[in-house]
């Protein structure tokens, strides 16, 4: 029987077809002509079979949902846009459209990965190199683990699906306990470690686009950190550090690539740089859902000055709480937030109908961005193509990668794993990792640090990259509630304060899928591995 990926279904959602892409992640054959037993004929076809796992299936997750939950919810971002505003007030409901889009996106990633895991070895031609097949399978296990890592942290108990075709005739599924979902994640990342190629991230950035054995070890170290298995988090993070695969862009430590800087992380030229452990890949192809919308949604848009070619912008702005986060001299401050008066000589922008280069951020009340009084710089590049070729696509989306994990975070995970839940540490190896991140930001070394110091350092380093919500979710609940209830979650003109409850830290299951699968609301059932 011919197997077509269009059979892969979850909760009534048709998840697409087998996708083949060239190195630019855009070419896609007709789905009606693709069946598994006539496609995987050579090494290149197998290599490109995983391309879709890095971009299109993640679009609805990354477009608005990721930031509406992780950044607005955590108090890093502010918005009053009705489609993404619910987590600012901890009032999200099961009918939230962006939440449903994010949920669907994550399950699409699970389905894409499942297809390859269950079919690639069967349908790959004998002429295909076993090492190429193994690496592609490693990518699929890595991406399935990553999708489930988000699902379990956002919704808690969720169904474990390892072969979508098993559920076509009986799509109503019970959820499985959080502990079982984490066990699947650990198994998948471990399998990815076994199967993926080792790499050294060099200056040929195009070859860095896909994940490696080191990427899987780094993500598994993060999972162990969340599970408070500090010994394994330390072991894996040290294996990655000692491999030399990744480097910090900038700084002078043993972990650094000199001649670069924190600002270099967020540019087209440095997509898939030496610091990137895993990034979503974007490539505008004139179709909605192929590129990155952050440039428009984060930038300045006041009706005259705009950092995007789109007709709208500034959907998200920095929160009032985060405006005072960075100390004087922190190089991350102005590369994370566009404060009034900041100058960005390289940024192209639109002033009325005229294109200009060299942006000076206007006064607080002229920035737009929901009245935040500042704008988000991270992921905001400006109008890259100016008035020559227009926007990358009709929605002015961009091709800059989205980081899921950077080497700087791995160094902070290493430092935290040595702290191991203690009150403070002056351990030399922990300090080496911790200070490398601080020094790259232009800050002086410290001789010891506490958990609160490290927690704040993570927020400063990873602001607007989707981690602070999950960090708040893994600390003592009363402490997290205290932090969030003290945040000014309003705009520059009106202070607002909201207090989350225990239930605020887990999202409701989307009503659309509860209607199709009422078992989502039943007690979780242990998964039989």
Buried (B, 14 or more C-beta within 10 A) or exposed (E): EEBBBBBBBBBEBEBBBBBBBEBEBBBBEEBEEBBBEEBBEEBEBBBBBBBBBBBBBBBBBBBBBBBBBBBBBBBBBBBBBEEBBBBBBBEBEBEBEBBBBBBBBBBBBBBBBBBBBBBBBEBBBEEBEEEBBBBBBBBBBBBBBBBBBBBBBBBBBBBBBBEBBEBEEEBEBBBBBBEBBBBBBBEBBBBBBEBBBEBBBEEEBEEBBBBBBBBBBBBBBBBBBBBEBBEBBBBBBBBBBEBEBBBBBBBEBEBBBEEBBBBBBBEEEBBBBBBBBBBBBBBBBEEBBBBBBBBBBBBBBBEEBBBBBBEBBBBBBBBBBBBEBBEEEBBBBBBBBBBBEBEBEEBBBBEEEEBBEEBEBBEBEBBBBBBBBBBBBBBBBBBBBBEEEEBBBEBBBBBBBBBBBBBBBBBBBBBBBBBBEEEEBEBEBBBBBBBBBBBBBBBEEEEEBEBEBBBEBBBBBBBBBBBBBBBBBBEEBEEBBEBBBEBBBBBBEEEBEBEBEEEBBBBBBBBBBBEBBEBBEEEBBEBEE
